[in-house]
Amino acid sequence: MTMSPLEIVGVTLNVTGVWLTARRNMWCWPVGIAGVLVYGYLFWQWRLYGDMSLQVLYVALQAYGWHRWRAAGTAEAGGGLVPVLGDRHSLIVEIAVTGVLSMVLAWLMTVWTDDAMPRMDAVLTCFSLLAAYWAARRYIQNWTLWISVDAVYSALFLYRHETLTAALYGMFTVLAFYGARQWREAFDQAEPRGLRML
């Protein structure tokens, strides 16, 4: 198994970023930005252009999340950031739209690129963006989506013999379970008498 120094840096940054997100720590955003830039370059080397584009878009989502969490942190000073439940109807609509966009992206990558796995790449790209958007909005449901996406990514990279990256996404899956539990506990402590929706 060959591991480049840059891949090790990317693994370290990304694991740290997800762990900080699970802990609802504002430092998850700058660490996350550094991690996605490293992996953007690695995905370009591996000809996974959807994933490369995903990393670029992540930078914008990381900035958006940083802004949202800073605003929420100011409003909730002293009590910490409180996760929220996304509205079920809105989430279903967003999932449906993401599914359509993934089909469009798959077609574009099939026609215009030499992407190694355009359909799978497109689906994972689009649903990763949705999960990141939900995390920026502090929706508890972001973790359920991350668990699914990360598990598939782990299998994909194992199939491609990118062992370290497969292990990284396996760790992301475990961290997503941890994050789901942490956010649910924080939500229950903040709203013991009912469900808080955003």
ABEGO torsion letter per residue (X at the ends): XBBBAAAAAAAAAAAAAAAAAAAGBAAAAAAAAAAAAAAAAAAAAAGBAAAAAAAAAAAAAAAAAAAAAAAAAAAABGAEBBBBBBBAAAAAAAAAAAAAAAAAAAAAAAAABABABAAAAAAAAAAAAAAAAAAAAGBAAAAAAAAAAAAAAAAAAAAAGBAAAAAAAAAAAAAAAAAAAAAAAAAAAABAAEBBBX
